[in-house]
């Protein structure tokens, strides 16, 4: 704060000097005005000719100033001196006669014998007298009194500032040091924490001014704690789930090294390849779950996109794999399927649902993918004719690593957990239930997975939160 004060101080002195000169000039200008008026009263016009009755005492009074020198004169047309000091400068062309009025007192600054001079002047004339015949009355004085008064005013203003400003600096420094003491204590409390301590700061003893900062800092600590939990959970899940396939892979590799029969060696290598695929799939699922929970994609803003167009592109990529498994993979086109979403994460949802449907659908079965608009919502449906699912398992399959017993299908138990995580980021609801109507095909009852998204509409047409149906919030029965 000292730098701005040092910058403003010279400006303050300059402004004070300007106003001091104005204040000091006013009373002395009034005195000059009275002198000019007094002289004008001694001038009379007789038959158009001026007569001046200026007594000696009046002249002595004009020159009685003890500090400044006072000069005066009365000039007839053409600059002819009638009375007074001939050397006093005449009004310059800067105040033309045509713009002057008789009887009005005007002021100007001039120079006389190297001295600054303040001059008051007036034009005198009879009514209807031509301007060329007007008389000029001028009184000028040096500016010593004005300078002295101006200096006194400046000194009376500036000198106290030499005391006030240093005192203000000290008081401001003291006030800031006292005011910032709570912030210093808060900093010391934060610095004294252990590195792993992410608990919120107690707001009980925090000053009112620092409470918003403390609350924002606590909110940041909560987010950091959540991110740390996600990382720890991912590391624990990865370590737990990767240990078994890697151990099995190592065992199979050791067994293959002991084989000398080419047929047995080929069989062992095929088992190794299968284990590698399983471990690779598990690693991809773990990474996808980590991205859904705390990745840069989940923090990106959701943008309008066509869910039906995205579904069609992904289904086309799965056709070859479905044909390899002899499964009829179908797609039913739709319209008006715009939602707010993140294309990268939505691809993860669709890929996991299609992969899950293909895994649990036997050969010669079918999987149908569609997007359906229902009122203010867009529903993504992946329907299969697979082994079906019970109501109890349908509520649990969205938990991590949960596997339905007795299916005989390999998997990581993470696909539907990823679907639920990404759906929540989009304000959507994911559910899975048995698809009873397909039982007539004789290939099991099948199942149908649904993810219900709010439809993307203009702000004026957007639905109220209270209008969202219950099945979107709680999932399908």
PyMOL commands that set and color helices and strands:
alter all, ss='L'
color gray80, all
select helices_A, chain A and resi 2-41+56-62+77-79+97-99+131-133+144-179+181-191+208-258+262-294+307-324+343-359+391-396+415-425+436-441+459-461+465-467+470-474
alter helices_A, ss='H'
color red, helices_A
select strands_A, chain A and resi 43-46+49-52+70-76+80-84+105-112+115-124+135-142+303-306+328-332+338-341+366-374+377-384+429-434+447-454
alter strands_A, ss='S'
color yellow, strands_A
deselect
rebuild
show_as cartoon
